[in-house]
Amino acid sequence: SQAFFFLRVPNVSWEAAMRLSLVFGVVQGEWAVLTNPSVMMRSHWMVSRPAGEWQKLEEACKEVSSPSSSKYGQHMTLDQATHFMGEPQCLAKVNAWLSGKGKAHNIVVNKFRDVVTADLPASVVREQLGVELGVRNDGAIGSQVPPVIPDSLKGCVDLVVGIQILNGTRSRPHPVAESPAMSSGVGTPSTSDMFVANGTAGLFFTQSCGSEMSSTPVPCANASNKISHFVFRVTDSKNSTTETKIPANSITPLPPSLWVQGDFAYLATAPVPAFDHVHFSIAAVDADGSMSDFSRPRELRDGAAFSAADIRAHYNLPSGTPSNGSQAALEFWDQFFSPEQLERFMASQNEKHHASISVIGHNDVKHPTLEGEMDMEILLGVTPEVPVVYYKTQQWNKTYGRDPYMLSYAVDANNRTDAPLVSAVCYSVPETHLPPGYVTRANYELAKLALRGHTVVAASGDNGSTDQNCTQHAATFPQSSPYVLVVGATVGGKDGVEVPVSSNPVSGQYWTTGAGFSAVLPQPWYQASAVSQYLQEVNATPGAPKPSDYTAGGRAYPDITGIGENVISTYDGAILPMGLGTSATAPMYASILAKLNGELIAEGRPPVGLVNPVLYEAKKVKGVLGDIHVPGLTTAGGGCDVGFPSTGGAFDAVVGLGPLADYQLLAKFVRSLTPQTVVV
């Protein structure tokens, strides 16, 4: 059998794969193997750096980002930053190989002279790099092995990534075909998001039908023992329970295009009385009357829905930001937004007049998705005066363990003069799934962006710090990069008090805000003192992770935390409190920092750039960042028992430095670091 590395690409159907195979290769089992030697494939070559170049770049970033530095805020232009270029002799070797043995066309070198893009015949890709692309019947595209660097270029090339087919076509999937009858045995529904609006509770879920997931509009319609109905249970804070029976054919199906994983999902709704806290759960009942277990309860707090105006008021954001800043939603895979729906959302938030909306890359306006819609709505909703960009770089196929999306973004942005100053990213890959060479090179590209004054805000993730086996505490990337601001999530109530999101019994939510310690990238200078103190507290806490379970000297995250549940956003055309997870927190903080940049630039001050060192200093200033300590709360993911504890110190792995307490106090602190050069 063949073991293929692959990336799920939902917009490639098996029918499309078969058509591709007729042009590019042959079908082997469930794979259309793309072997036609005349096919041209694009490749991206990461040229190695001169000895000592990384240390110089790291020191330059430290100088322009540290509040105590005399060079604070003196970011480099693109032309100035290109001083940190690839090794000239290595670049010459790569170009020579591509022009000779590589038989390459369209060789392009980036402005830093450390990335070469070239189109290669499939025969060269297969024979010289050992890569053979295939399209699988579930729409996956990938290679059997990672690319092999030619012997003559070893030491001169860090990675070869993103090998992709140039002259091929793709089509969106056809409607899901009827599948054979599934085995009996109805599984427990697996719930995800939920909301309460106008006295109605909504709960989203997927459903297993024996050994397979449901893929029909009516849940498990093809199962031999069909589902009769569902029982929607609502339990309030006084343990008063109501149950609503919902026929299976009354459940609302959600099209696979809304979900990256491509499975059908469903929405169950039921009336809900007034409440302070409420837990939702759902069970399936088959035709014989056998009931599954109830799903794990999902918690919601009354008054927790946050509109864009609520967020501005909560963090004390003033109105009237100059439009000098810029902000972007970084999107990958099949995440898109509808400009028309974005306008409807802004009108619903009483923000009909707003800054410009633009696109870098491709946006499929006819197929908007949850992540794409939410990111754009939160960015523009929180700071409507700052232009927003939907930023989608060229998709690089997964030929190096995982899709190198952050590397593709950073390489693209580093080659642009118009890249937005602040960007939000809500994707992550476990470090253990990536070669160390990929992590270090992508981190290098992110450092170059920081040197130029760019800010990347990354969601910390929604799975705590534990791996799937609950044994190790593994970090994800790009969260493990010291050159991104990593944000965790809280849930807020009527009183405005933020509580960390955690699946621990102490908190009772159904997911845990992400955290971790990198096993690849070292702890940066700006957090060393705060994290060192925290680790002393961890070692003194009974039941905390053992030192052998994580890398104490690695980059720790999150850096800060903020509202990440029940944010008003769009779901399938309806405007609901659906914004959920650190995927809501990241665009919120990106928008706040874009607002601050707009004010600073209008005054002749530099943008915040790598804002992390500033925040670690600002923690010492009263009132800028809040303190959250919940005894017994940890970063243990769902179903796990051991996690990093909440300690209430300057930093802990549950909340980082804590949430922003007052935007205007933060802005005052940042202004104190640089002189004003423009009279406003």
Protein Blocks (a to p, Z undefined) as FASTA:
>chain_A
ZZddddddfkbcfklmmmmmmmnmccehjbccdfbfkbccdddddddddehklmmmmmmm
mmmmmmkbmkgoiacdfklmmmmccdfklmmmmmmmmmmmnopghiacdfkopaccdddd
fklmmmmnopacdddfkopacdfbdcdddfklgojambdghiacfkbcdddddddddddd
ddehidddddfbdcdeehiacddddddehjaccfbfbghklbmbdcfbdcdddddfkopa
cdddddfklpccddfklpmnlpacddddddddddfbdcdddddddfkopacddddddddd
ehkaccfklmmmmnopaehiafkbccddddehjbdddfklmmmmmmmnopabccddddeh
jddfklccfklmmmmmmmmmmmmmbccddddddddddfehpackklmmmmmmmmpckbcf
bdcdfbdcdfklpcfklmmmmmmmmmmmmmnopacdddebjnbjbdfkomaccdddfklp
mkbccdddddddfkopacdddfbfklopabdcdddddfkbccdfklmmmmmmmmmmmmmp
ghiacfklpcfkbccddfbdcdfehiacdeehiacdfbgcjklmmmmmmmmmmmmmmmmm
mnopacekjmklmmmmmmmpghkaccdddehiacbdehiabdcddehiabdfklonopcf
blklmmmmmmmmpccfbdZZ
